Amino acid sequence: MQATKDLAGAPIDLGRRRHRELVAILALRHHRPVSIDELAELLWEGSPPAAAGATIAGYVSLIRKALGDDALTTSFGAGYRLNLPAGLDLDTAERLDADAGRAASRSNQPEALRTWQRALELWRGPVLGDLAVCQWATPTAVRYEELRVRIAEQIIELRLGLGHHHHLVAELEQLVADHPLRERLWGQLMVALYRADRQGEALRAYGRVSAHLAELLGISPGAGLRDLEGSILRQSAELRWTNHEPALTHAHDTVRDTVRVDSREPDSHTNTFVGRHTALARLDNS
């Protein structure tokens, strides 16, 4: 987690871990005051000390010195509220994701690509950093990691449509290493390799994901990946890149992810595998 006084400002040292936790809790709830009781429950994970209120007041005093007197508002009987004139990067990322999805639904691929790239640039590391292991933080960290990876998938899909397959292989190898159960990423890697005239490596990628799924979950790849493997084996002309890639038209994410990292299905946009036509239709509908 990082705090700055403005969008271009240098990071502010918030001090001890508990101070950073308090700022993070208030930041994630910046639209409302957070009561002392709620803060105590979250900070001490259900077992606050008897003097939790006084301890929190001491934290608030030190945080005001770091952020400024106006950073925290005290609401009588309601607790504290963090004032964020510039907002949270997380909120901005969600807004840009929605904007990019609308652009893609209008077949405005350049605008969609630019907007998703702007959203992805907001991540400077794992959401909440070392605080992500806290009970109150884990659901948020997982949710925004899902958003980050999904945005990365959208960008890769658009770049595949632009013929960037040679440049995407290394990035996709890192992504599948980090997220070995996301079949969409494996499909994108297989397509990038095939289009880069690396058919054998594309088939080995299918073997790798098959082995991962069998070892970890005891299952086989979904129908979409199986169809893609078949298309590669047949050297289907539909897999070759042309500069007439079809526009992204789907409005919802229907690609199978073997394990979703967030129990809530986030809104998503245009998750089609472009340039693979009938042979890969099941990757978008499995």
C-alpha positions in Angstrom: 0.0 0.0 0.0 1.2 3.5 -0.9 -0.1 6.9 0.1 0.7 10.2 -1.7 -0.6 13.7 -1.2 -1.5 14.0 -4.8 -1.4 12.0 -8.0 2.2 13.0 -8.8 3.5 13.2 -5.2 6.2 11.2 -3.5 5.2 8.3 -1.2 4.4 9.3 2.4 5.9 7.3 5.2 3.0 6.1 7.4 5.2 4.6 10.0 4.5 1.3 11.8 2.5 -1.5 10.3 -0.5 -0.9 12.5 -0.6 2.7 11.3 -0.6 1.5 7.7 -3.4 -1.0 8.5 -5.5 1.8 9.9 -5.0 4.0 6.9 -5.8 1.1 4.6 -9.0 0.2 6.4 -10.2 3.8 6.3 -9.1 4.2 2.6 -11.1 1.2 1.5 -14.2 2.7 3.3 -13.5 6.3 2.5 -17.1 6.9 1.4 -18.3 6.6 5.1 -17.1 7.1 8.7 -15.8 3.9 10.3 -16.7 3.4 14.0 -14.1 2.9 16.7 -15.7 -0.5 17.4 -15.4 -1.6 13.8 -11.8 -0.4 13.5 -10.9 -2.3 16.7 -12.5 -5.5 15.5 -10.6 -5.3 12.2 -7.3 -4.2 13.5 -7.1 -6.8 16.2 -9.0 -9.5 14.2 -11.8 -9.9 16.6 -9.8 -9.7 19.9 -9.3 -6.0 20.6 -7.6 -4.9 23.8 -9.6 -3.1 26.5 -7.9 0.2 25.6 -8.4 -0.2 21.9 -10.2 3.2 21.6 -7.4 5.1 23.2 -4.8 3.2 21.1 -6.6 4.0 17.9 -6.8 7.7 18.9 -3.0 7.7 19.3 -2.6 6.1 15.9 -4.9 8.8 14.4 -2.8 11.6 15.9 0.4 10.2 14.3 -1.3 9.6 11.0 -2.5 13.2 10.9 1.1 14.3 11.4 2.0 12.3 8.3 -0.9 13.1 6.1 -2.0 16.5 7.4 -4.7 17.6 9.9 -7.4 17.6 7.2 -6.7 14.0 6.1 -8.9 12.4 8.8 -12.3 13.7 9.8 -13.7 12.8 13.3 -17.4 12.2 13.3 -18.9 12.5 16.8 -20.3 9.1 17.8 -19.4 7.7 14.3 -15.7 7.3 14.3 -13.2 8.4 11.6 -13.4 9.1 7.9 -10.4 9.4 5.6 -10.6 12.3 3.1 -9.3 11.3 -0.3 -9.5 14.2 -2.8 -7.7 12.2 -5.5 -9.6 9.0 -4.7 -8.2 5.5 -4.7 -6.3 3.9 -7.7 -8.5 0.9 -7.2 -11.6 2.9 -7.9 -10.0 4.5 -10.9 -9.0 1.1 -12.2 -12.6 -0.2 -12.0 -13.9 2.9 -13.8 -11.3 2.6 -16.6 -12.2 -1.1 -16.9 -15.8 -0.2 -17.4 -14.9 2.5 -19.9 -12.7 0.1 -21.9 -15.5 -2.5 -21.9 -17.9 0.0 -23.4 -15.4 1.1 -26.0 -14.8 -2.6 -27.0 -18.6 -3.2 -27.2 -18.7 -0.3 -29.8 -15.9 -2.1 -31.7 -13.5 0.8 -30.8 -10.5 -1.4 -30.2 -7.9 1.4 -30.1 -9.7 3.2 -27.4 -10.4 0.0 -25.5 -6.7 -0.9 -25.6 -5.5 2.5 -24.5 -8.0 2.6 -21.6 -7.2 -0.9 -20.4 -3.5 -0.1 -20.5 -4.1 3.0 -18.4 -5.9 0.9 -15.9 -3.2 -1.7 -15.7 -0.5 1.0 -15.2 -2.2 1.9 -11.9 -0.8 -1.3 -10.3 2.6 -0.7 -8.7 2.7 -4.1 -7.0 0.3 -6.4 -5.1 -2.7 -4.6 -3.8 -2.2 -3.7 -0.1 1.3 -5.1 -0.2 2.3 -6.9 3.0 -1.1 -6.1 4.5 -2.9 -8.5 2.2 -2.4 -11.3 4.7 -4.6 -9.6 7.2 -8.1 -11.1 7.6 -9.8 -7.8 6.7 -7.6 -7.3 3.6 -7.5 -10.7 1.9 -10.9 -10.5 0.2 -10.0 -7.0 -1.3 -6.5 -8.2 -2.3 -8.0 -11.2 -4.1 -10.7 -9.2 -5.8 -8.3 -6.7 -7.3 -5.8 -9.3 -8.3 -8.6 -10.9 -10.3 -9.3 -7.5 -11.9 -5.7 -7.0 -12.7 -5.3 -10.4 -14.4 -8.6 -10.0 -16.3 -7.5 -6.6 -17.6 -4.2 -8.1 -18.7 -6.1 -10.8 -20.5 -8.2 -8.2 -22.3 -5.0 -6.3 -23.4 -3.4 -9.5 -24.6 -6.5 -10.4 -26.6 -6.5 -7.0 -28.4 -2.7 -7.2 -29.0 -3.1 -10.7 -30.5 -5.6 -9.1 -32.8 -3.0 -6.6 -33.8 -0.4 -9.2 -34.7 1.8 -8.8 -31.6 2.1 -12.5 -31.0 5.9 -12.6 -31.2 6.2 -10.0 -28.4 3.5 -11.6 -26.2 5.1 -15.0 -25.6 7.4 -14.0 -22.8 4.7 -12.1 -21.0 2.2 -14.9 -21.3 4.8 -17.4 -20.0 5.1 -15.3 -16.9 1.4 -15.0 -16.5 0.7 -18.8 -16.8 3.5 -19.4 -14.3 1.8 -17.0 -11.9 -1.8 -18.3 -12.7 -1.5 -21.9 -13.8 -5.2 -22.6 -13.6 -6.4 -19.8 -15.9 -7.2 -21.6 -19.1 -7.8 -18.4 -21.0 -4.2 -17.4 -20.5 -3.0 -20.8 -21.7 -5.1 -20.5 -24.8 -3.6 -17.1 -25.5 -0.1 -18.5 -25.1 -0.9 -21.4 -27.4 -2.2 -19.0 -30.1 0.8 -16.7 -29.7 3.2 -19.6 -30.1 1.4 -21.0 -33.1 1.3 -17.7 -34.8 5.0 -17.2 -34.2 5.6 -20.5 -36.1 6.3 -22.4 -32.9 3.7 -25.1 -33.3 5.5 -27.7 -31.3 5.8 -25.3 -28.3 2.1 -24.5 -28.6 1.3 -28.2 -28.3 3.7 -28.6 -25.4 1.9 -25.7 -23.7 -1.3 -27.7 -23.9 0.5 -30.6 -22.4 1.7 -28.4 -19.5 -1.7 -27.1 -18.7 -3.2 -30.6 -18.9 -0.5 -31.8 -16.5 -1.2 -28.9 -14.1 -5.0 -29.5 -14.0 -4.6 -33.3 -13.6 -2.1 -32.9 -10.8 -3.8 -30.1 -8.9 -7.4 -30.9 -9.5 -7.7 -34.2 -11.2 -9.5 -32.8 -14.2 -8.8 -32.3 -17.9 -8.7 -29.0 -19.9 -12.1 -27.5 -20.9 -13.6 -28.0 -24.3 -12.2 -24.7 -25.5 -8.6 -25.7 -25.0 -9.2 -29.1 -26.4 -10.7 -27.6 -29.5 -7.7 -25.3 -29.8 -5.3 -28.2 -29.5 -7.2 -29.9 -32.3 -7.0 -26.8 -34.5 -3.2 -26.6 -34.0 -2.8 -30.3 -34.8 -4.8 -29.7 -38.0 -2.8 -26.5 -38.7 -6.1 -24.8 -39.2 -5.9 -21.7 -41.4 -8.4 -20.0 -39.0 -5.6 -19.7 -36.4 -3.3 -17.7 -38.6 -3.2 -14.0 -37.9 -4.6 -11.6 -40.5 -5.0 -7.9 -40.4 -8.8 -8.4 -40.6 -9.3 -9.7 -37.1 -13.0 -9.7 -36.1 -14.1 -7.1 -33.6 -14.6 -8.0 -30.0 -18.3 -8.4 -29.5 -19.1 -10.4 -26.4 -20.3 -8.4 -23.4 -19.5 -10.9 -20.7 -16.6 -13.1 -19.6 -17.6 -16.6 -20.5 -14.1 -18.2 -20.8 -13.6 -21.0 -18.3 -11.2 -20.3 -15.4 -10.8 -23.6 -13.7 -10.6 -21.9 -10.3 -11.9 -18.3 -9.8 -10.0 -16.5 -7.1 -13.0 -14.4 -6.1 -16.4 -16.0 -5.2 -18.1 -13.0 -6.8 -18.1 -12.9 -10.6 -16.9 -9.4 -11.5 -18.4 -7.5 -14.3 -16.3 -8.1 -17.4 -16.3 -7.3 -21.1 -15.6 -8.7 -24.5 -13.6 -11.7 -23.4 -13.5 -13.3 -26.8 -10.6 -15.1 -28.5 -10.2 -13.0 -31.6 -9.1 -14.4 -34.9 -9.9 -18.0 -34.1 -13.5 -18.2 -35.5 -15.5 -21.4 -35.4 -12.7 -23.7 -34.3 -12.3 -21.7 -31.0 -15.9 -20.7 -30.4 -16.1 -23.0 -27.4 -13.3 -21.1 -25.7 -15.7 -18.2 -25.4 -18.7 -20.2 -24.4 -17.4 -23.0 -22.2 
